């Protein structure tokens, strides 16, 4: 039987991977969900475009972001909006509110986030 993985927000220590950016991760062998808490800062207006081989969905739980996908028109996303990014598509975000909370899901698991 496979073990159940759980992260309690109240009891977990988030990983600060950049100034104003913190993440908490839960995953199985094939699926990863990442809770991102973002605050306005130097990165917020210039998050670099990046791509990865993982399929990704992003749910905006709080705040507002401008979601940028190379070759597509920018999308203004607010709390409750959901977007899917295919594997290999360069994308970035710009924070439009002082804070935002995003819920990202990846398939397969992003091993680079576990190091």
For each residue, the residues with C-beta under 8 A, 3 or more apart:
1:
2: 28 29
3:
4:
5: 26 27 28
6: 26
7: 12 24 25 26 35
8: 11 12
9: 12 24 35
10:
11: 8
12: 7 8 9 24
13:
14: 22 23 24 37
15: 22 23 24 25
16: 19 21 22
17: 21 22 23
18: 21 43
19: 16 41 42 43
20: 38 39 40 41 42 43 44
21: 16 17 18 36 37 38 39 43
22: 14 15 16 17 36 37
23: 14 15 17 34 35 36 37 113
24: 7 9 12 14 15 34 35
25: 7 15 32 33 34 35 113 114
26: 5 6 7 32 33
27: 5 31 32 33 109 114
28: 2 5 31 32 109
29: 2 109
30: 107 108 109
31: 27 28 105 106 107 108 109
32: 25 26 27 28 105 106 107 108 109 110 113
33: 25 26 27 103 104 105 106
34: 23 24 25 103 104 105 106 110 113
35: 7 9 23 24 25 101 102 103
36: 21 22 23 100 101 102 103 104
37: 14 21 22 23 99 100 101
38: 20 21 44 63 65 95 99 100 101 102
39: 20 21 44 95 98 99
40: 20 44 95 97 98 99
41: 19 20 44
42: 19 20 45 46
43: 18 19 20 21 46 47
44: 20 38 39 40 41 47 94 95
45: 42 94 95
46: 42 43 94
47: 43 44 92 93 94
48: 92
49: 68 70 90 91 92
50: 90 91 92
51: 88 89 90 91
52: 56 87 88 110
53: 87 88
54: 87 106 107 108 110
55: 84 85 86 87 106 107
56: 52 84 85 104 105 106
57: 82 83 84 85 104 105
58: 67 77 82 83 85 102 103 104 105
59: 81 82 102 103 104
60: 63 64 65 77 78 79 80 81 82 100 101 102
61: 79 101 102 103
62: 79 99 100 101
63: 38 60 78 79 95 96 97 98 99 100 101
64: 60 76 77 78 79 95 96 97 100
65: 38 60 77 93 94 95 96 97 100 102
66: 74 75 76 77 93 94 96
67: 58 74 75 76 77 83 91 93
68: 49 72 74 75 91 92 93 94
69: 72 75 85 89 90 91
70: 49 89 90 91
71: 89
72: 68 69 75
73:
74: 66 67 68
75: 66 67 68 69 72 83
76: 64 66 67 96
77: 58 60 64 65 66 67 81 83
78: 60 63 64 81
79: 60 61 62 63 64
80: 60
81: 59 60 77 78
82: 57 58 59 60
83: 57 58 67 75 77
84: 55 56 57
85: 55 56 57 58 69 89 91
86: 55 89
87: 52 53 54 55
88: 51 52 53
89: 51 69 70 71 85 86
90: 49 50 51 69 70
91: 49 50 51 67 68 69 70 85
92: 47 48 49 50 68
93: 47 65 66 67 68 102
94: 44 45 46 47 65 66 68
95: 38 39 40 44 45 63 64 65 98 100
96: 63 64 65 66 76
97: 40 63 64 65 100
98: 39 40 63 95
99: 37 38 39 40 62 63
100: 36 37 38 60 62 63 64 65 95 97
101: 35 36 37 38 60 61 62 63
102: 35 36 38 58 59 60 61 65 93
103: 33 34 35 36 58 59 61
104: 33 34 36 56 57 58 59
105: 31 32 33 34 56 57 58
106: 31 32 33 34 54 55 56 109 110
107: 30 31 32 54 55
108: 30 31 32 54
109: 27 28 29 30 31 32 106 114
110: 32 34 52 54 106 113 114
111: 114 115
112: 115
113: 23 25 32 34 110
114: 25 27 109 110 111
115: 111 112
